[in-house]
Amino acid sequence: MGYFISTGIQSTINSFVPLKILIFRVFFIRDISMVKHEEKMKNRALLLVFTAICLLLSACQGKAAPTTASAPTDIPTMPPATATDIPATATPSPEPTPTLSPTPSAPRGTLSLAHKFGFGSGIRLSPFGLQLSADEKRLIATTSAGVFVFSADDLKLLAAIYEPTQQPSYPLRRHMRVSQDGSLAAGFSINADYILTIKFWDTSTGSLRAEHALESETGDDFVIIVDFAISPDNTQVAAVSDNGTILIINVSDGKIVETIDQYVNNTQSPLWIEFDPIGKNAYYIFQDVSFTGVQSYGLNSTSWDEVSFADADTIDFPWDAGAFAPLLSKPAGFRWGYFTRAGSRTIQAWEYSTFGKRFEIKRQDSISAIAFSPDGQWVIMGGTNPTQLETWPVETVKAPQETFPVARPLWAVAASSGGQTFYGISNDGKLNMWKSGETSPVHQQSGFLPVASRLEFSEDGLSLRLTTANNEIYEIDPQDGKLQNIYPNPNILEEMKDEVPVSIAVSADKSLLAVVYFSLDDYAIRLFDLNSGKFIRKIPSKHRLDLVEFSPDGRALFTQGPKHPVQVLDIETGEVLNEIPIDDALGEYLFEMRVSRDKSTLALFGELGVVEIYSTATLEVLQTLEVDPNTWSIALSDDGSLLAYYSVDGTVGCWDIASNTLLPPLEFGPPTSAAETPGLAFSPDNRSLALSTWDGVIRIYNVAP
């Protein structure tokens, strides 16, 4: 029987960004028809409340594909609706009728991949990072998008293994790992049958060696892998699940040779599983169910019998991040590492087999990354105030021997044996290489783009804007992916910085800003003067809102809540001018509302997989489309003539609204929650479609209706 990912909800807070990120663990079920619409909507609503890194596989029973119509004809251009006043009437608009909902004609036109950018990303003190191969000729980066191999001499890309993260607890748990000698990469993923799978790659070529669906003889159906390690001889993988079950897997055939479940009832939260430097034992370290203790068990890597036990109070060992030394200490032969946690100014050295504290380093700032050199003689840290790479000799560990300034914090660091060459990836997307004695990088490689919470083209189409969770905008060239600029999000005003915005809307003339915050008791819309940044007034709402958008003339707001009609509110009085009821075609829940950049067109997407297109001037239904209920999100072109959609099965599609024709969809990722994307945007000329995924990769498609 195969292993499946279990149900549950887990949240983690990233204290390094002003906007807290809540990560939800949601449902992965073999029979996807078991997921109810209500459950799906609850998870979507939570995603809209927080700027979330959500990983979801949920779906409902499918519907028939659009039937084939007559032969394609020339596609007419749909003119934008005139930006007239919203009808000031409280009478609901008529429900759509079948005459307004023709079946889309046979697929025509093309949607083709033009560019693919990004090596993925990481966050501070996460399992993602850098390491050198055994011969120190290759530098290997493990990121949210996979494993990428560069020349250690000049940072030229040698091999790319795109394997996007699929773990529900991303980004704080491993989905990929590289062996100690750097020759082998391994990763856990979910295959097309929703079975937990392990894959192995040759890092020298990037080629897939083997893929194995994990089979169990224990009868256990559910497991989430939260950490794993590869033995020094590359023959075994030791993986631990979220409940403390340890799986021992043969690299040669992918068979589970040992299932260790004796720690399940005592595990609250796994921290690490790690082989010691000589591969004699593996160590499982976890927070126990008392919440006040941390335990370490040593397991013989041949018999898998327990050979050691140690524990410590969480007061003494509060750490959940660190680096394990690649060699035993000399002359005592300790198994040790440096440990810390996010925001702490303390780094402690512990012998992890006995839980004996050796010493500690008190800093003036916290660190963003930590790693050992391959010879174990140097520990490399990423300082945060100032932002810099620091080299510390292990023999003294009293102060950095050298520092190298960087513009932004580092989330991954590495060093060569002998401490002559150093590497670091900063959160501006740059991989830097320094030589001892030189403060400026001797080589750089860009492309480690942050995960975007929003994606849009600039008005002239020359830049693609990525809005990040910490309210910065990265502008990249949509032709080659090169970074053009980084700047604070201008739509995050001073009064908003301590709040959690759910939705932000800008009027067509860029004079007004409407914001909905996450709140348990205040659903009001805040209206600001965008030029001065001053607060103007509250616009009351009786229910929670997920999205707001301005009308064409800027005198009204379209509002959307999950189980409420779309309402048109007067921004002066808050009066409901009009509303669009959620009809039976959309279902009980409204997933998304989108308004085109020119404010002419409004799209509603419901739980049953139906999209309805409205004129914002008249609120009349222009078209409807029945898409796959697996669809996760939609996007309108600037002029409202095209609609793009993508689904959790890893496909992206495009609908020409004017001619009511579909472009053949394309696959862009695996059929898992890693396919969820926070960004989908058309270029102003409608010739390009940009898609960004949670793994930090951006794809640009050519659109040819």
C-alpha positions in Angstrom: 0.0 0.0 0.0 1.3 3.4 -0.9 2.0 6.3 1.5 -0.3 9.3 1.3 -0.1 12.7 2.7 -2.2 13.1 5.8 -4.8 15.7 6.7 -4.3 18.5 9.3 -3.5 22.2 9.6 -0.1 23.5 10.6 1.0 27.2 10.8 4.4 28.7 11.1 5.3 32.3 11.5 8.3 33.8 9.7 9.5 36.5 12.1 11.8 38.1 9.5 9.1 39.7 7.4 6.7 42.4 8.5 3.8 40.6 7.0 3.4 37.3 8.8 3.1 34.2 6.6 0.7 31.5 7.6 1.3 28.1 6.0 -1.6 25.7 5.9 -1.4 22.0 5.6 -4.4 20.9 3.7 -5.9 17.8 2.2 -4.3 15.2 -0.1 -6.8 12.4 -0.7 -6.7 9.6 -3.3 -10.4 10.0 -4.1 -10.5 13.7 -5.0 -14.2 13.7 -5.2 -14.3 13.3 -1.4 -13.3 17.0 -0.9 -16.4 19.0 -0.3 -17.0 22.5 -1.7 -17.2 23.9 1.8 -13.8 22.6 2.8 -12.3 23.9 -0.4 -13.7 27.3 0.2 -12.6 27.5 3.8 -9.0 26.9 2.7 -9.3 29.4 -0.1 -10.7 32.1 2.3 -7.8 31.6 4.7 -5.4 32.0 1.8 -6.9 35.3 0.9 -6.9 36.5 4.6 -3.1 36.0 4.9 -0.4 36.4 2.2 0.1 32.7 2.5 2.4 30.1 1.2 -0.4 27.5 0.8 0.1 24.1 -0.7 -3.2 22.5 -1.8 -4.5 19.4 -3.6 -8.2 19.6 -3.5 -10.8 19.2 -6.2 -14.3 18.3 -7.0 -15.8 15.9 -9.5 -15.0 17.0 -13.1 -17.4 18.3 -15.7 -17.5 17.5 -19.4 -15.1 19.5 -21.6 -16.5 22.1 -24.0 -18.1 20.5 -27.0 -16.8 21.1 -30.5 -18.6 23.8 -32.4 -18.3 24.9 -36.0 -15.0 25.5 -37.8 -13.1 28.5 -36.4 -13.6 31.9 -38.0 -11.6 35.1 -37.7 -11.6 36.3 -34.1 -13.2 39.7 -33.7 -11.7 42.2 -31.2 -13.8 42.9 -28.2 -13.9 46.7 -27.6 -13.6 47.8 -23.9 -16.8 48.9 -22.3 -17.4 52.6 -21.9 -16.5 53.8 -18.4 -19.9 55.2 -17.6 -21.5 55.6 -14.1 -22.6 52.5 -12.3 -26.5 52.3 -12.4 -27.6 53.8 -9.1 -30.3 51.2 -8.3 -30.7 48.7 -5.6 -32.4 46.3 -8.0 -30.3 43.2 -8.5 -29.0 42.6 -12.0 -30.7 39.8 -13.9 -29.3 36.3 -13.6 -27.5 35.0 -16.7 -29.6 33.1 -19.2 -28.5 30.3 -21.6 -28.7 32.6 -24.5 -25.9 34.6 -23.0 -23.8 31.5 -22.4 -22.8 29.9 -25.7 -20.6 26.8 -25.6 -17.0 27.7 -26.5 -16.0 26.6 -29.9 -13.3 24.0 -30.6 -9.8 24.9 -29.3 -7.8 27.1 -31.6 -4.8 29.3 -31.5 -1.7 28.5 -29.5 -0.3 29.0 -26.0 3.4 28.2 -26.0 6.2 28.5 -23.5 8.6 31.3 -24.4 10.8 31.7 -21.3 11.4 30.1 -17.9 13.2 32.1 -15.3 14.4 31.5 -11.7 16.4 29.0 -9.7 13.9 29.1 -6.8 14.5 30.7 -3.5 14.9 30.1 0.2 14.3 31.8 3.6 16.6 32.5 6.5 17.7 29.5 8.5 15.7 27.1 6.3 17.0 23.7 5.1 17.7 25.2 1.7 21.3 26.2 1.2 24.7 25.8 -0.5 27.4 23.1 -0.4 30.4 22.1 -2.3 31.0 18.7 -4.0 33.8 16.4 -2.6 36.3 17.7 -5.1 35.1 21.3 -4.4 34.8 21.9 -8.2 31.0 22.2 -8.1 28.8 24.5 -6.0 25.3 23.0 -5.4 22.3 25.1 -4.4 19.2 23.5 -3.0 16.1 25.7 -3.3 12.4 25.7 -3.4 12.6 24.9 -7.1 15.0 22.0 -6.9 18.8 21.6 -7.1 21.1 23.7 -9.3 24.8 23.0 -9.9 27.3 25.8 -10.7 31.0 25.9 -11.3 32.8 26.7 -8.1 35.3 28.7 -10.1 33.1 31.1 -12.0 29.4 30.3 -11.0 28.5 29.2 -14.5 25.4 26.9 -14.4 26.3 23.3 -15.0 23.1 21.4 -14.3 19.5 22.1 -13.3 17.2 19.7 -11.5 13.7 21.3 -11.4 11.8 19.6 -8.7 9.4 22.1 -7.0 8.6 21.7 -3.4 5.5 19.7 -2.7 5.7 19.4 1.0 2.7 20.9 2.9 5.1 22.5 5.5 7.2 24.4 2.9 9.4 26.4 3.4 10.6 25.1 6.8 11.0 21.4 5.9 13.0 19.6 3.4 11.8 18.2 0.1 15.2 17.9 -1.5 18.7 17.0 -0.2 22.2 16.5 -1.6 24.5 13.8 -0.3 27.6 14.7 1.7 29.9 14.2 -1.3 27.6 16.2 -3.6 27.2 13.5 -6.2 23.6 12.4 -5.4 20.4 14.4 -5.0 17.2 13.0 -3.5 13.7 14.4 -3.3 10.3 13.4 -2.0 7.3 14.3 -4.1 3.7 13.1 -4.9 3.2 11.3 -8.2 0.1 11.4 -10.5 -1.6 8.8 -8.4 -1.0 10.9 -5.2 1.5 8.3 -3.9 4.6 9.5 -2.0 7.6 9.0 -4.2 11.3 9.3 -3.8 13.6 10.3 -6.7 17.3 10.2 -7.2 19.4 12.4 -9.5 23.0 12.5 -10.6 24.1 16.1 -9.8 27.0 16.1 -12.3 24.5 15.8 -15.2 21.2 16.7 -13.6 19.8 13.4 -15.0 17.2 11.3 -13.1 18.6 8.1 -11.9 15.5 6.5 -10.5 12.0 7.1 -9.2 10.3 4.8 -6.7 6.8 4.9 -5.3 7.1 4.0 -1.6 5.4 0.8 -0.6 4.5 0.0 3.0 4.1 -3.3 4.8 2.8 -1.8 8.0 -0.6 -0.8 6.8 0.1 2.9 7.5 -1.6 5.0 4.8 -0.5 8.5 5.7 2.8 10.2 6.1 4.3 13.7 5.7 8.1 13.7 5.3 9.5 16.7 7.3 13.2 15.9 7.2 15.6 13.3 5.7 19.3 12.5 5.4 21.5 10.5 3.0 24.1 8.2 4.5 27.7 9.2 3.8 28.2 6.1 1.5 25.0 7.0 -0.5 23.3 3.7 0.2 20.5 4.7 2.5 18.0 7.4 3.2 16.6 8.0 6.7 13.4 10.0 6.6 11.2 11.1 9.4 7.5 11.9 9.1 5.6 14.6 11.0 4.3 12.0 13.6 7.8 10.7 14.3 7.8 7.6 12.1 11.2 6.9 10.7 11.6 5.2 7.3 14.9 3.7 6.1 15.0 3.5 2.3 17.5 1.7 0.1 18.9 4.0 -2.5 19.5 1.1 -5.0 15.9 0.0 -5.3 13.8 2.4 -3.3 12.6 -0.2 -0.9 11.6 0.6 2.7 13.8 -1.8 4.6 12.9 -0.5 8.1 10.0 1.3 9.6 10.7 2.7 13.1 7.6 3.8 14.9 8.6 3.6 18.6 8.9 7.4 18.9 5.5 8.2 17.5 3.7 8.5 20.8 6.5 10.7 22.2 7.0 13.1 19.3 5.4 16.5 19.2 7.6 18.0 16.5 10.5 16.4 14.7 13.5 18.7 14.4 16.2 16.8 12.6 17.3 13.4 11.4 21.0 13.3 10.6 23.8 10.7 10.0 27.0 11.3 11.9 30.0 12.2 9.7 31.3 8.6 9.5 27.8 7.1 8.9 28.0 4.8 11.9 24.8 6.1 13.5 21.8 8.3 12.6 20.4 10.7 15.1 16.7 11.6 15.5 16.2 14.9 17.4 12.7 16.0 18.3 10.6 18.1 20.7 8.6 15.7 22.9 4.9 15.7 23.7 5.5 17.5 27.0 6.5 20.6 25.0 9.2 21.2 27.6 11.8 18.7 26.5 14.0 17.8 23.5 15.2 14.3 23.0 18.0 12.8 20.9 18.2 9.1 20.0 21.1 7.4 18.2 20.3 4.5 15.9 22.9 2.1 14.5 22.8 2.5 10.8 23.2 -1.3 10.2 20.9 -2.9 12.7 18.9 0.3 13.5 19.0 -0.6 17.1 18.9 2.2 19.6 22.5 3.0 20.8 22.2 6.2 22.7 19.7 8.5 24.3 20.0 12.1 25.6 17.5 14.8 26.5 17.5 18.5 27.4 14.9 21.0 28.6 13.6 23.4 25.9 14.8 26.2 28.1 18.4 25.0 27.6 17.9 23.8 24.0 15.3 26.1 22.4 16.9 25.8 18.9 15.2 24.7 15.7 17.9 25.7 13.1 21.6 25.0 12.8 24.5 23.3 11.0 26.0 19.9 11.7 29.8 19.6 11.6 31.0 17.5 8.6 33.8 15.9 10.6 34.1 14.5 14.2 35.9 16.9 16.5 39.6 16.4 17.2 40.9 14.8 19.3 37.8 13.9 21.3 35.7 12.7 18.3 32.5 14.7 19.3 29.5 14.7 17.1 28.6 18.3 17.2 27.0 21.3 15.5 26.0 24.9 15.9 22.4 25.7 16.7 20.2 28.8 16.9 16.7 30.0 16.0 15.1 32.8 14.1 15.7 36.2 15.7 18.1 34.9 18.4 21.5 36.6 18.9 22.9 33.4 20.4 24.6 30.5 18.7 25.4 27.4 20.8 27.7 24.5 20.0 26.2 21.1 21.2 27.4 17.5 21.1 24.1 16.2 19.7 24.6 12.5 20.7 24.9 13.3 24.4 23.2 16.8 24.4 26.2 18.3 26.0 26.6 22.0 25.5 30.2 23.0 24.5 30.2 26.8 24.3 28.1 29.7 22.9 28.6 32.8 20.8 26.8 36.0 21.9 26.2 38.3 19.0 25.0 41.9 18.6 22.6 40.7 15.9 20.8 37.6 14.7 22.0 35.5 11.8 20.3 34.6 8.6 22.4 31.6 7.5 25.0 29.2 8.9 27.2 26.5 7.4 30.5 24.7 7.8 33.4 24.4 5.3 33.9 20.9 4.0 37.1 20.5 6.2 35.1 21.6 9.3 37.7 24.3 10.0 35.4 27.3 9.2 31.9 28.2 10.2 30.2 30.8 7.9 27.4 33.0 9.1 25.2 35.6 7.5 25.1 38.7 9.7 22.0 40.9 9.6 23.1 44.2 11.2 25.1 44.9 9.1 24.2 42.5 6.4 27.4 40.6 5.6 29.0 37.2 5.2 31.3 36.3 8.1 34.1 33.7 8.3 34.7 32.3 11.8 37.7 29.9 12.5 36.4 27.0 14.4 39.5 26.7 16.6 38.9 30.1 18.3 35.3 31.2 17.4 35.9 34.5 19.2 35.3 36.9 16.3 35.0 36.8 12.5 38.3 36.6 10.7 36.9 38.3 7.6 33.6 40.0 6.6 32.1 40.6 3.2 29.4 43.2 2.9 26.2 42.5 1.0 23.2 44.7 0.2 20.6 42.3 1.6 20.5 39.4 4.1 21.9 36.0 3.0 19.8 32.9 3.2 22.5 30.5 2.1 26.3 30.5 2.7 29.3 28.1 2.0 33.1 28.1 2.1 35.9 26.1 0.6 38.3 24.1 2.6 41.1 26.3 3.8 38.8 29.3 4.0 40.0 31.0 0.8 36.7 31.1 -1.2 33.2 32.0 0.1 29.7 31.9 -1.4 26.3 33.3 -0.4 22.9 33.8 -1.8 21.2 37.1 -0.8 17.5 37.8 -0.9 17.9 40.1 -3.9 18.3 37.0 -5.9 22.1 37.1 -6.3 24.6 34.3 -5.8 27.9 35.9 -4.8 31.5 34.5 -4.8 34.2 36.2 -2.7 37.9 35.6 -2.4 39.7 36.0 0.9 41.1 39.5 1.1 38.7 41.0 -1.4 35.6 42.7 -0.1 33.8 42.8 -3.5 32.4 39.7 -5.2 34.6 38.2 -7.9 31.7 36.6 -9.6 27.9 36.8 -9.4 25.0 34.8 -10.7 21.4 36.2 -10.6 18.1 34.4 -10.8 17.3 33.3 -7.3 14.0 35.2 -7.4 11.8 35.5 -4.3 8.4 33.9 -4.3 5.8 36.5 -5.5 2.5 37.1 -3.8 1.3 39.1 -6.8 2.4 39.4 -10.4 1.7 42.1 -13.0 3.3 43.7 -16.1 4.2 47.4 -16.0 1.9 49.6 -18.1 4.5 49.7 -21.0 5.0 46.0 -20.8 8.8 46.4 -20.4 8.9 45.1 -16.8 7.4 42.3 -14.9 6.6 43.2 -11.3 6.8 40.6 -8.5 5.3 41.7 -5.2 6.8 39.8 -2.2 5.5 38.9 1.2 7.6 41.6 2.8 6.0 44.3 0.7 8.7 44.9 -1.8 8.5 44.9 -5.6 11.1 43.2 -7.8 11.1 44.3 -11.4 12.5 41.9 -13.9 12.9 41.9 -17.7 10.2 39.6 -19.1 12.6 38.7 -22.0 15.6 37.4 -20.1 14.5 37.4 -16.4 17.3 39.9 -15.3 16.6 42.0 -12.3 15.9 45.6 -13.1 15.0 47.2 -9.8 13.8 46.6 -6.2 11.7 49.1 -4.3 9.1 49.2 -1.5 5.5 48.6 -2.6 4.1 52.1 -3.1 0.6 50.9 -2.2 1.7 50.0 1.3 1.2 53.3 3.2 2.7 54.2 6.6 -0.7 53.7 8.4 -0.9 50.1 6.9 2.5 48.8 7.9 1.3 47.2 11.2 -1.7 45.7 9.5 -2.4 42.6 7.4 -4.0 43.7 4.1 -6.3 41.2 2.5 -7.0 43.2 -0.6 -5.7 46.5 -2.1 -7.3 48.4 -5.0 -6.2 51.5 -6.8 -8.5 53.8 -8.8 -8.0 54.2 -12.5 -6.5 57.7 -12.1 -4.2 56.4 -9.3 -5.6 59.0 -6.8 -7.4 56.7 -4.4 -6.5 53.5 -2.5 -9.0 51.1 -1.0 -7.8 48.5 1.5 -9.4 45.6 3.4 -7.5 44.4 6.5 -7.7 41.1 8.2 -9.9 41.7 11.3 -12.1 39.5 13.5 -14.6 42.3 14.1 -14.1 45.2 11.7 -14.9 44.4 8.0 -14.8 48.1 6.9 -12.9 49.2 3.8 -10.3 51.9 4.4 -10.1 54.7 1.8 -6.8 56.6 1.4 -5.5 59.5 -0.7 -2.8 57.7 -2.6 -0.9 60.9 -3.4 -0.6 62.1 0.2 -1.0 58.8 2.0 -3.6 60.3 4.3 -6.6 58.3 5.5 -9.9 59.6 4.2 -12.7 57.4 5.7 -14.1 54.0 6.5 -16.6 52.4 4.2 -18.6 50.0 6.4 -19.3 46.4 5.4 -21.6 43.9 7.2 -19.6 40.9 6.3 -16.0 39.8 5.6 -14.6 40.8 2.3 -11.9 39.0 0.3 -11.5 41.4 -2.6 -12.3 45.1 -3.5 -11.9 46.8 -6.9 -12.8 50.3 -8.1 -15.4 51.1 -10.7 -14.3 52.7 -14.0 -15.1 56.2 -12.7 -13.5 55.6 -9.3 -16.8 56.6 -7.4 -17.8 53.1 -6.4 -16.2 49.9 -5.3 -17.0 46.3 -6.3 -16.7 44.0 -3.2 -16.5 40.3 -3.0 -17.0 37.9 0.0 -17.1 34.1 -0.1 -20.9 33.6 0.4 -22.3 37.0 -0.4 -23.4 38.8 -3.6 -20.9 41.1 -5.3 -22.0 44.5 -4.2 -21.3 48.0 -5.7 -20.7 50.5 -2.9 -20.7 54.3 -3.1 -17.4 55.4 -1.7 -18.9 58.6 -0.3 -21.9 57.1 1.5 -21.2 53.4 1.6 -24.7 52.9 0.1 -25.2 49.7 -1.9 -25.8 50.9 -5.5 -26.2 47.5 -7.1 -25.3 43.9 -6.6 -24.7 40.7 -8.6 -26.3 37.7 -6.9 -24.4 34.4 -6.7 -26.5 32.3 -9.0 -26.7 28.5 -9.2 -24.3 28.3 -12.0 -21.5 29.7 -9.8 -22.4 27.6 -6.8 -22.7 28.6 -3.2 -19.2 30.0 -2.9 -17.6 32.7 -5.0 -13.9 31.9 -5.2 -12.6 35.0 -7.1 -13.5 38.3 -8.5 -11.2 40.0 -11.1 -11.5 43.4 -12.8 -9.4 44.3 -15.8 -6.9 47.0 -15.5 -9.0 49.4 -17.7 -11.9 48.7 -15.3 -14.2 47.7 -18.2 -14.7 44.0 -17.4 -15.4 42.0 -14.3 -15.0 38.2 -14.0 -16.6 36.0 -11.3 -15.3 32.5 -10.6 -17.4 30.1 -8.6 -16.9 26.8 -6.8 -18.6 24.8 -9.6 -15.9 25.8 -12.1 -18.0 28.4 -13.9 -16.6 31.8 -14.9 -19.1 34.7 -15.7 -17.9 37.8 -17.5 -19.7 41.1 -16.8 -19.6 44.7 -18.2 -18.7 47.0 -15.2 -20.7 49.8 -16.9 -24.0 47.9 -17.1 -23.4 44.7 -15.0 -24.7 42.7 -17.9 -23.4 39.2 -18.5 -21.2 39.1 -21.6 -20.1 35.5 -21.6 -19.8 32.4 -19.4 -17.3 29.6 -19.4 -17.4 26.2 -17.6 -13.8 25.4 -16.7 -12.4 22.5 -14.7 -13.4 22.7 -11.0 -9.7 22.0 -10.2 -9.1 25.6 -11.4 -7.4 27.6 -8.7 -7.3 31.1 -10.0 -8.1 33.3 -13.0 -6.7 36.5 -14.5 -8.1 39.1 -17.0 -6.1 40.9 -19.7 -5.8 44.7 -19.3 -8.6 45.3 -21.8 -10.8 42.5 -20.6 -10.7 40.5 -23.9 -8.8 37.5 -22.6 -9.1 35.3 -19.5 -6.3 33.0 -18.3 -6.8 30.2 -15.7 -4.7 27.6 -14.1 -5.5 24.5 -12.1 -4.0 22.4 -9.4 -3.4 19.6 -11.8 -0.6 21.7 -13.3 -2.2 23.2 -16.4 -2.7 26.7 -17.7 -5.2 27.8 -20.2 -6.6 30.9 -22.0 -10.0 31.9 -23.2 -10.7 34.5 -25.9 -13.8 36.1 -24.5 -14.8 38.1 -27.6 -14.8 35.1 -29.9 -15.7 32.6 -27.1 -12.8 30.3 -28.1 -10.4 28.3 -26.0 -6.7 27.9 -26.6 -5.4 24.4 -25.9 -4.1 24.3 -22.3 -0.5 23.5 -21.4 1.0 21.6 -18.5 3.4 23.7 -16.5 4.0 21.6 -13.4 3.2 18.4 -11.5 -0.4 17.6 -10.5 0.2 18.6 -6.9 -0.2 21.6 -4.6 3.2 22.9 -5.8 1.4 23.9 -9.0 -0.5 26.5 -7.0 0.6 29.9 -8.2 0.3 33.3 -6.6 0.7 35.2 -9.9 -0.9 35.1 -13.3 -0.8 38.2 -15.6 -1.2 39.3 -19.2 1.1 41.8 -20.9 -0.6 45.0 -22.1 -0.5 43.9 -25.7 -2.1 40.5 -24.8 0.7 38.7 -26.5 2.3 37.3 -23.4 1.1 35.6 -20.3 3.3 35.4 -17.1 2.8 32.7 -14.5 4.7 32.5 -11.2 4.6 29.5 -8.9 5.3 29.0 -5.2 8.7 27.5 -6.0 10.0 30.8 -7.2 10.0 30.0 -11.0 8.4 32.3 -13.6 7.2 31.2 -17.0 6.3 33.5 -19.9 3.9 32.1 -22.5 3.3 33.4 -26.0 -0.4 33.9 -26.6 -1.7 33.6 -30.2 -5.5 33.4 -30.4 
